Amino acid sequence: MSKPTATQYSITLDVTLSNVPGVLGRLCSAIGAAGGNIFAIEGFVAKGALLQRQIVVSCTSVDHQAQVVAAVGTVDGVTLETWYDRTFRMHEGGKIEVLPLAPVGDQDDLSMAYTPGVARVCNAIADDEALADVYTIRRNTVAIVSDGSAVLGLGDIGPKAAMPVMEGKALLFKSFAGVDAFPICIDTDSPEEVIETVVRLAPTFGGINLEDIAAPGAFQVEEALKERLDIPVFHDDQHGTAVVTLAAVENALRITGKKMSELSIVVSGVGAAGVAIGKILLGAGVGEIVGVDSRGAVYDGRDGLNRWKQWFAENTNPDGKRGALSDVMGGTDVFIGVSAPDILSVADVRAMNHDAVVFAMANPDPEILPELVSGHVRVMGTGRSDYPNQINNVLAFPGIFRGALDACASDITEGMKLAAAAAIAASVGDDELREDNIMPSVFDPGVSTRVAAAVAAAARIDGVCRLDGSARPGAV
């Protein structure tokens, strides 16, 4: 099992110290002896008999937090006033809010923002509903929809418990692409009810981001909504993952020199993400793909396949390979894992072709830890931020929706996804590309801008733009 990241269990200690020599040293020693790592101490100047300070300490678990707090309480000359878990404090009250864009400072403002002036805009939209994309929040607002049935690695935890993740997604939309997104967590275990709810909410939004919905219901929901709505519907667990995976493969090939058409790829996990990865890789021209699920290799004719896995079976594994993961790894070029931790062995990796590429993207713990295969792979990537080559959806979905909204797109096409992947890959210049640096930083502000421009251009090429730029009411 891998080590937790340093900040997710970090705590802040509010302490009062006696202003005498040695107290701060004893406090730091006690924290260190308890295994805590001091992350920050508020700068101070010693004045008076007492000092009040905040100390941030990185811990590794909830139990470890309690051990550090107990150790602080034993230090002579130190009083622990209070402490808090920094992750929970960040989430207090939620992570997003609604802010006004128009001033309402006097009667004139009120008459235009609300009654009577607003009636003119309402009537204009009633005459031409396309104007809702111009004169309402619909032009820049996305619904983040979940039923809480497949949240991260936590499983079916329900809609209320899913809210922190959906709020986090909204935070990323705004921070990385300026898109206003709002979490819509639906209390149902029926895909049909999710579909009907979203259809009725759709007039408010310019796009729908489906999130953390268990397969195969996720496929059903997306298909139905794409058919019934005239706005982009995008299941990020499927297509965001597929886009960043393709970008990673493209840049790995820049290092290995291999060709897409010559690749043999194994995809571990043939759920929502695995099926979408297979589809986008086929669209990019990959030579051979073999998918493996909990029952082994997926092939045409295998019993018990739902219709989405059946599509995968019919379009991949041309030689009908069968058996467990280890049985199909020999002689392959790329491993892509979207499944479960610790299922790939060192022997499996050593059986791969020269210049092997391994993307072990299960979260929080990958299919195999990078340190176990050092020297056996040319390029290694995971979904985590504490290893090189993080393959993370945040590189994709903000820019994809930014571009789709800018183009007033009615759909997110395969062409738009391929364009997004190419833009992400191109964000790593030739002078930056290395075995341990094939993906751009998630904090590179240029990535979402490049992705948005590429996606908007592809939307126009694919003919899925709803508005043609014609004159608007009130325009000069």
C-alpha positions in Angstrom: 0.0 0.0 0.0 1.3 3.4 -0.9 2.0 6.3 1.5 -0.7 8.9 1.8 0.0 12.3 0.4 1.4 14.7 3.0 -1.4 17.3 3.1 -4.6 15.3 3.2 -4.2 14.5 6.9 -2.4 17.7 7.9 -3.5 19.6 11.0 -3.2 23.1 12.3 -2.3 23.5 16.0 -3.2 26.7 17.8 -0.7 26.9 20.7 0.3 29.3 23.5 4.0 29.1 24.4 5.8 30.5 27.5 8.4 33.0 26.2 11.4 31.3 27.8 14.3 29.5 26.1 13.8 25.9 25.0 10.0 25.8 24.8 9.7 26.0 21.0 12.5 23.4 20.7 10.8 21.0 23.0 7.5 21.4 21.1 9.2 20.7 17.8 11.0 17.7 19.2 7.8 16.3 20.6 6.0 16.7 17.3 8.9 15.0 15.5 9.1 12.2 18.0 5.4 11.5 17.3 6.2 11.2 13.6 4.8 14.5 12.6 6.4 16.7 10.0 6.2 20.5 10.7 4.9 22.0 7.4 4.8 25.6 8.5 5.1 27.9 11.6 3.7 31.3 11.5 6.5 33.8 11.7 6.8 35.6 15.0 8.8 38.0 17.1 9.1 37.0 20.8 7.5 39.8 23.0 5.9 39.5 26.4 5.4 36.5 28.6 3.4 34.4 26.2 3.4 33.7 22.4 0.3 32.5 20.5 1.1 30.7 17.2 -0.2 28.3 14.6 1.8 25.3 13.6 0.9 23.2 10.6 1.9 19.5 10.9 1.7 16.8 8.2 0.3 13.5 9.4 -0.4 10.2 7.8 -3.8 9.1 9.2 -6.5 10.1 11.6 -4.9 8.0 14.3 -1.6 9.7 13.7 -3.3 13.1 14.1 -4.4 12.1 17.5 -0.9 10.9 18.4 0.6 14.3 17.5 -2.1 16.2 19.4 -1.5 14.0 22.5 2.3 14.6 22.2 1.8 18.4 22.1 -0.3 18.2 25.2 2.6 16.8 27.2 5.1 19.6 26.5 5.9 21.8 29.5 5.3 25.5 28.8 2.9 24.8 25.9 -0.9 25.0 26.0 -2.8 23.6 23.1 -5.7 26.0 22.6 -7.4 24.1 19.8 -6.6 22.2 16.6 -8.3 21.3 13.4 -8.0 19.0 10.4 -7.1 21.3 7.4 -8.9 19.1 4.8 -12.2 19.3 6.7 -11.7 23.0 7.4 -11.3 23.6 3.6 -14.7 22.0 3.0 -16.6 23.8 5.7 -19.6 25.6 4.2 -18.8 24.1 0.8 -16.2 25.2 -1.8 -18.2 27.3 -4.2 -20.6 30.2 -4.1 -22.8 32.3 -6.4 -21.8 35.9 -7.1 -23.6 38.7 -8.9 -22.3 39.9 -12.3 -24.6 42.9 -12.6 -24.8 45.9 -10.1 -28.1 46.7 -8.4 -27.2 50.0 -6.8 -30.2 52.1 -7.6 -33.7 52.1 -9.1 -32.3 52.2 -12.7 -30.2 49.1 -12.2 -33.2 47.3 -10.6 -35.5 48.2 -13.5 -33.2 46.6 -16.0 -32.0 43.6 -14.0 -35.5 42.7 -12.8 -38.9 44.1 -13.4 -40.0 45.7 -15.7 -36.9 45.5 -18.0 -36.3 41.8 -17.6 -39.7 41.1 -19.4 -38.2 42.4 -22.7 -35.4 39.7 -22.5 -37.9 37.0 -21.5 -40.1 37.8 -24.5 -37.1 37.8 -26.8 -36.1 34.3 -25.6 -39.7 33.1 -25.9 -39.6 34.2 -29.6 -36.2 32.6 -30.2 -35.0 30.1 -27.5 -31.5 30.1 -28.9 -31.1 33.5 -27.3 -31.0 31.8 -23.9 -27.4 30.9 -24.8 -26.7 34.6 -25.1 -28.7 36.3 -22.3 -28.7 33.8 -19.4 -26.1 31.9 -17.4 -26.8 29.0 -19.7 -24.0 30.3 -22.0 -21.3 29.5 -19.3 -22.9 27.0 -16.9 -22.5 23.3 -16.6 -24.4 20.9 -14.4 -22.2 18.3 -12.6 -24.6 15.4 -12.2 -24.1 12.3 -10.0 -26.2 9.7 -8.2 -23.3 8.9 -5.8 -23.2 5.3 -7.0 -19.5 5.1 -7.9 -17.6 7.9 -6.1 -13.8 7.8 -6.6 -12.6 4.6 -5.0 -15.3 4.8 -2.3 -18.1 3.1 -4.2 -21.9 3.7 -3.7 -21.9 6.2 -0.9 -25.0 8.1 -1.9 -25.8 11.6 -3.2 -25.1 13.7 -0.1 -21.7 12.0 0.5 -20.9 12.6 -3.2 -21.4 16.4 -2.8 -17.8 17.3 -1.7 -16.4 15.6 -4.9 -18.9 17.4 -7.2 -18.2 20.7 -5.4 -14.5 20.0 -6.0 -15.2 19.4 -9.7 -17.0 22.8 -9.8 -14.0 24.5 -8.2 -11.7 23.0 -10.9 -14.1 24.1 -13.7 -14.0 27.7 -12.5 -10.3 27.7 -11.5 -8.9 26.2 -14.7 -11.4 27.4 -17.4 -13.7 30.1 -16.0 -16.7 27.8 -16.4 -19.5 28.2 -13.8 -20.5 24.7 -12.7 -23.0 23.5 -10.1 -23.3 20.1 -8.4 -26.6 18.3 -9.0 -26.7 15.1 -6.8 -29.8 13.1 -7.4 -31.3 10.8 -4.8 -32.1 7.7 -6.9 -30.7 4.3 -7.9 -32.6 4.3 -11.2 -30.8 5.4 -14.4 -34.2 6.2 -15.9 -34.9 8.7 -13.0 -31.5 10.3 -13.5 -32.3 10.8 -17.2 -35.7 12.3 -16.6 -34.4 14.6 -13.9 -31.6 15.9 -16.0 -33.9 16.4 -19.0 -36.1 18.6 -16.9 -33.2 20.6 -15.5 -31.5 21.0 -18.9 -32.9 24.5 -19.8 -30.8 26.0 -17.1 -27.5 24.7 -18.3 -25.2 24.9 -21.4 -23.7 21.5 -20.8 -24.0 18.3 -18.6 -21.0 16.7 -17.0 -21.9 13.2 -15.7 -19.8 12.1 -12.8 -19.3 9.0 -10.6 -22.3 7.0 -11.9 -21.8 3.3 -11.8 -21.6 1.2 -15.0 -23.5 0.1 -16.9 -26.0 2.7 -15.8 -23.5 5.4 -16.8 -23.6 4.2 -20.4 -27.4 4.2 -20.4 -27.7 7.7 -18.9 -25.2 9.2 -21.3 -26.7 7.7 -24.4 -30.2 8.8 -23.5 -29.2 12.3 -22.6 -27.1 12.7 -25.8 -30.1 11.7 -27.8 -32.7 13.9 -26.0 -30.7 17.1 -25.4 -29.2 19.7 -27.7 -26.3 20.6 -25.3 -23.0 18.7 -24.7 -23.3 15.7 -22.5 -20.0 14.3 -21.3 -19.3 11.5 -18.8 -15.9 12.5 -17.5 -15.1 9.1 -16.0 -15.3 7.8 -19.5 -14.2 10.4 -21.9 -12.0 12.7 -19.8 -10.0 9.6 -18.8 -9.9 8.5 -22.4 -8.7 11.9 -23.6 -5.8 12.3 -21.1 -4.8 8.6 -21.7 -4.6 9.2 -25.5 -2.5 12.3 -24.8 -0.2 10.2 -22.6 0.2 7.5 -25.3 0.9 10.1 -28.0 3.7 11.6 -25.9 5.1 8.2 -24.9 5.4 7.4 -28.6 7.4 10.6 -29.1 9.9 9.0 -26.7 9.9 5.4 -27.8 9.6 6.2 -31.6 7.0 3.5 -32.0 4.0 4.0 -34.3 0.4 4.0 -33.1 -0.6 1.5 -35.8 2.0 -1.0 -34.6 1.1 -0.9 -30.9 -0.2 -3.8 -28.9 -2.1 -2.4 -25.9 -3.7 -4.1 -22.9 -6.5 -2.3 -21.1 -7.1 -3.6 -17.6 -10.7 -2.7 -16.5 -13.5 -2.7 -19.1 -16.0 -0.5 -17.3 -16.9 3.0 -18.2 -13.4 4.3 -18.5 -12.0 1.2 -20.2 -14.6 1.1 -22.9 -14.1 4.8 -23.7 -10.3 4.4 -23.7 -10.6 1.5 -26.2 -12.9 3.6 -28.4 -10.6 6.7 -28.5 -7.5 4.5 -29.1 -9.2 2.8 -32.0 -10.1 6.2 -33.4 -6.4 7.2 -33.1 -5.4 4.1 -35.1 -4.0 1.7 -32.5 -3.1 -1.7 -34.0 -4.2 -4.1 -31.3 -6.2 -3.7 -28.1 -7.0 -6.4 -25.6 -9.3 -5.7 -22.7 -9.2 -7.6 -19.4 -11.9 -7.5 -16.7 -12.3 -9.4 -13.5 -13.2 -12.6 -15.5 -10.2 -12.3 -17.8 -9.8 -11.3 -21.4 -12.8 -9.8 -23.2 -13.5 -11.5 -26.6 -16.4 -11.7 -29.0 -18.5 -14.7 -27.9 -17.7 -14.6 -24.2 -20.9 -15.1 -22.1 -22.4 -12.4 -19.9 -21.3 -9.3 -21.7 -23.5 -6.3 -21.5 -24.1 -4.5 -24.8 -21.3 -1.9 -24.1 -18.7 -4.7 -23.4 -20.1 -6.5 -26.4 -19.2 -3.5 -28.6 -15.8 -3.6 -27.1 -15.4 -7.3 -27.7 -16.5 -6.9 -31.3 -14.0 -4.1 -32.0 -10.9 -5.3 -30.1 -8.9 -8.5 -29.5 -8.8 -9.5 -33.1 -7.0 -12.8 -32.3 -9.5 -13.8 -29.7 -7.0 -14.0 -26.9 -8.3 -15.6 -23.7 -7.1 -16.0 -20.1 -6.1 -13.8 -17.2 -4.2 -10.6 -17.3 -0.8 -12.4 -17.1 -1.8 -14.6 -20.0 -2.1 -11.6 -22.4 0.7 -9.3 -21.3 3.5 -11.1 -23.2 4.8 -9.2 -26.2 2.7 -6.0 -25.6 3.9 -2.4 -25.8 1.5 -0.5 -23.5 -0.4 -1.4 -20.4 -3.3 0.9 -19.4 -4.9 0.3 -16.0 -8.2 1.6 -14.9 -9.1 -1.2 -12.6 -7.7 -2.1 -9.1 -4.5 -1.9 -7.1 -1.7 -4.4 -7.2 -3.0 -6.6 -10.0 0.0 -6.2 -12.3 3.1 -8.1 -11.4 6.8 -7.3 -12.1 6.8 -10.6 -14.2 3.9 -9.2 -16.3 5.9 -6.1 -17.0 9.1 -7.9 -17.8 7.1 -10.0 -20.4 6.3 -6.8 -22.3 8.2 -5.6 -25.4 11.3 -3.4 -25.3 10.6 0.2 -24.4 7.4 -0.8 -22.5 5.0 1.9 -21.4 2.9 1.4 -18.2 0.1 3.6 -17.2 -1.3 2.3 -13.9 -4.1 4.8 -13.2 -6.2 3.1 -10.5 -6.7 5.6 -7.6 -5.6 6.0 -5.0 -3.4 2.9 -5.3 -2.2 1.9 -8.8 -2.1 -1.5 -10.4 1.6 -1.6 -9.7 3.8 0.9 -7.9 6.4 2.7 -10.1 9.3 1.8 -7.8 8.7 -1.9 -8.4 9.2 -1.7 -12.2 12.1 0.9 -12.3 14.4 -0.3 -15.0 11.8 -2.5 -16.6 9.8 0.2 -18.3 10.7 3.2 -20.6 7.7 5.4 -19.5 5.7 5.0 -16.3 2.6 7.0 -15.4 -0.1 6.9 -12.7 -3.2 8.9 -11.7 -1.4 10.3 -8.7 0.3 13.7 -8.1 3.1 12.3 -5.9 4.7 10.3 -8.9 5.9 11.7 -12.2 3.6 11.7 -15.2 0.3 12.2 -13.5 -2.5 11.3 -16.0 -5.3 13.4 -14.6 -8.7 14.4 -16.1 -8.3 18.0 -14.9 -6.1 18.4 -18.0 -9.1 17.7 -20.2 -12.6 18.5 -18.9 -12.2 22.2 -18.1 -10.9 23.0 -21.5 -13.3 20.7 -23.3 -16.3 22.4 -21.8 -14.8 25.8 -22.3 -14.4 25.1 -26.0 -17.8 23.5 -26.3 -19.5 26.4 -24.6 -17.5 29.0 -26.6 -18.7 27.3 -29.8 -22.3 26.8 -28.5 -21.8 23.2 -29.4 -24.8 20.8 -29.2 -22.5 17.7 -28.7 -19.0 16.7 -27.9 -17.9 14.7 -30.9 -15.1 12.1 -31.3 -13.3 14.8 -33.3 -13.5 17.2 -30.4 -12.0 14.6 -28.1 -9.2 13.8 -30.4 -8.4 17.5 -30.8 -8.4 17.8 -27.0 -5.9 15.0 -26.6 -3.6 16.4 -29.3 -3.7 19.8 -27.6 -2.8 18.3 -24.2 0.1 16.3 -25.8 1.4 19.3 -27.6 1.5 21.3 -24.4 4.7 19.4 -23.6 7.4 20.9 -25.9 10.2 18.9 -27.4 12.6 20.6 -25.0 10.6 19.5 -22.0 9.7 16.0 -23.0 11.4 13.3 -21.0 10.6 9.8 -19.7 9.5 11.3 -16.4 7.8 14.3 -18.0 5.3 13.3 -20.7 2.3 15.2 -19.3 1.9 19.0 -18.8 1.4 20.2 -15.2 -2.3 20.5 -14.1 -1.3 24.0 -13.0 -0.2 25.1 -16.4 -2.8 27.8 -17.3 -2.1 27.4 -21.0 -3.3 23.8 -21.2 -7.1 24.6 -20.8 -6.7 27.5 -23.2 -5.1 25.4 -25.9 -7.6 22.6 -25.3 -10.6 25.0 -25.5 -9.3 26.5 -28.8 -8.8 23.1 -30.3 -12.2 21.8 -29.2 -14.0 24.9 -30.5 -12.3 24.6 -33.9 -13.2 20.9 -34.0 -16.8 21.7 -33.1 -17.1 24.0 -36.1 -15.5 21.4 -38.4 -17.9 18.8 -37.2 -20.9 21.1 -37.7 -22.3 20.9 -34.1 -22.5 24.7 -33.3 -26.0 25.8 -32.4 -25.5 29.5 -33.0 -24.3 31.2 -36.2 -23.4 34.6 -34.7 -26.5 36.3 -36.2 -27.6 39.7 -34.8 -28.9 39.8 -31.2 -31.8 42.0 -29.9 -30.4 45.3 -28.7 -27.2 45.0 -30.8 -26.0 48.1 -32.7 
